[in-house]
Amino acid sequence: MNKIKQFYAIGVSHKTASIDLRGKFSLIDSQLHALFLDIKEREIEDLLIINTCNRTEIYAWSTSDTLLINLLCTYSEGTHEDFNQIGYSLKNNDAINHIFRVGTGLESQILGDFEVIGQIKQSFYRSKKMGVAHGKLERLINSVIHASKRIKTETQISSGATSVAFASVQYILKNVPGIAEKNILLFGTGKIGANTCENLVKHSQNDHIILINRTQEKAEKIAGKFPVQVKPFGELSASIRESDVLIVATSSQKYTITPELVHNKKPLLILDLSLPRNVDPELNNRSNTEVIHLDELSKITDATFERRKKFIPQSEKILEIVKLDFTDWLTHRKYLPTLKAFREKIKSPSLNTELVPEIDTEHMAQKLMGQIAAYLRTNPSKADEAINLIQDVFELDPDQFN
């Protein structure tokens, strides 16, 4: 008999870990791919990985959370000792509640972060492409997306600076006088880099922003959407020397901006939007260089922050309504294997010969299944007991219908 799988959420986040410890558990593409290949050999199904600057989390139906923690520690730079200090594991309803809160921006560093749901969508597409996303996970993610849309539409919790990319631009506008005339260099063209570029163009009135990426084609693709100038990777150091503001949005496991690269004679503001850190902290020791990391940006509260907090109760009510629909569906789905086994038993020729020789067994089976399903819905506290009784009385094997 198959072991019962429970729904787990394990991981680390900005609430439990510093940027450096959090960075150890961040996963690059090659690590993610290897992890996905590994789970096909294990007792895991419907797996999702959220890997952002705020958090690295694994969600899955598994026989134990230990399997998931082992996977994270195996394929990241984090250790079990680190995880025991800063990690967390949630199960079933607590895990379901957590992914709803994450997806609706209630657990973000910047309350109401509207970018996180897009990151969850991309994570789901990856799981589906790797063949580890099926009915339960798809229904769950669609429910989270629905809750996110309702909260964004029906409340104002996403008003103001609600993303790291936007917060970084707001910081620049407030702290760099005459930004329209300054030399701005953006290094990195990932999701955050692209969003930052868009916000810079929109709000800074600066028409000479420079974009550099290791892969120049990616930079040129963004340059096709916004009025920015692309320079080759080989000109990074020279471009930094001319810059007043350097925004780093790379996704390396090592420092991409080191003291050897930076030879500025004028004041330089560096914003590191990467996880783990991609700017060497040693640069902070230079008198004319200031380094601000995304964790510090996330603590910056604009004038609307307190106002957004007022919409938390309303957002949580919407979340509970949508979540209840999903948990009702999931509970009913849990009993389907037993109901299917019961239907086949009722239709069994040997059983019906003993009971009523000539009868429409299909109709009878469907009617009985409907009555049982209705009982389970209206008596949730007795559902498990009723299902176990049906299994025992009719000697059912629901595993064959899983």
C-alpha positions, 0 to 999 in steps of 0.5 A: 500500500502506498504511503499517504502523502501530505502537503508540505511547505519548507524553506527560508525567507526574509522573516527567518534569515539574513541576506547572507544565510538566505543566499546560501539556499538560493538556487541557480538554474542548473541547481533547479534542473538537477533537483527536478530530475532527482524528485522523479525517483522519490515519493514526491508529487506535484512539486513547486519551487519559489526561488526569489530574493525574498525566499526559497521554498519547496511545496509538494505532496510528499511522504515526509518533509525530510525528503524536501529539506534534504533536496534543498540542502543537497542542491543549494549551498545551504546545510542542514545545520543552517536549515535547523536554525533558520528554516521552517516546515509547514504541513497541510492546512498551514502549508496551504495557508502559507502559499496563499499568503505568499502569493497575495503579497501578505508575506512579502518584504514590501507588503502587497508586492505585486511581482510575487504572483508572476514569480509563482506563475513562472515557477508553476510553468517550470514544474509543468514543463518538468512533468511534476505538476498535475491536477492538485498543484494546478488547482492550488496555483489557480486558486492563489492567482484568483485570490491575488487578483481579487485582493489587488482589485478589491483592496488598495494593499498594492498601492505605492511602492510594492516591489523591490524594482520600484522601491529601488527607483524611488530610493534613487529619486529621493537620494540622487539630486538631478537624476535626469542628468546623472550617468546610470548603469544597470548591470543584469537583465533578469526579471528584476533588472528588466522591471527596474529598467522600465521604472527608471525610464518611466520615472527618472526622465533620464535618456542615457541609461546604459545597460550591460549583461554578460549575454549581450543579446539579452540586453539588446532585447530589453533595449528594443523595448526601452530607450537605453544604450547597450554596451558590451560586457568587456566595457563594464569597468570603464562604464562603472568609472563614468557612472553616478549610479550602478544598479546590480541585478545579476543572479550569480552565486559569487560577487559580480562587482568586486573592488578590482572592477570599481575605479570611481573618482566621483561619488558612486551609489551602488544598489545591489538587487541580487540574492545572494549578494553580488556586490562585494561588501568591501566596497562599502569601506570606500569613502566615495562609494555607498552600497545599498542592498535589497534588504535595506531597500525593502525596509524603506517605507513610503508614505502609503505603507501605513495606509496599505496595512489597513487593508490586511484584514480585508485581504485576509477575508478574501483569501479565506473565501478562496482558500475554503473553496480549494480545501473543499475541493481537495477534501472531496478529491481525497475520498475519490479513490474510495468512492471509485472502488466502492462504485466498482464493488457495487457493479461487481457481477458476483455481488449483484447476483447475490443481492438483486439479479436484474438491476441497473448497477451503473445507476445504483452505483452512481446514486449511492456514490452521490449520497455518500459524497453529499454526506461527506460534504455536510459532515466533514468532521465524520468524513474520515470515519465514514470512509474508513468504515466503507473501506472495511465493510466492502473490503475496498482497495482505494490505492488502485484508483490513485 
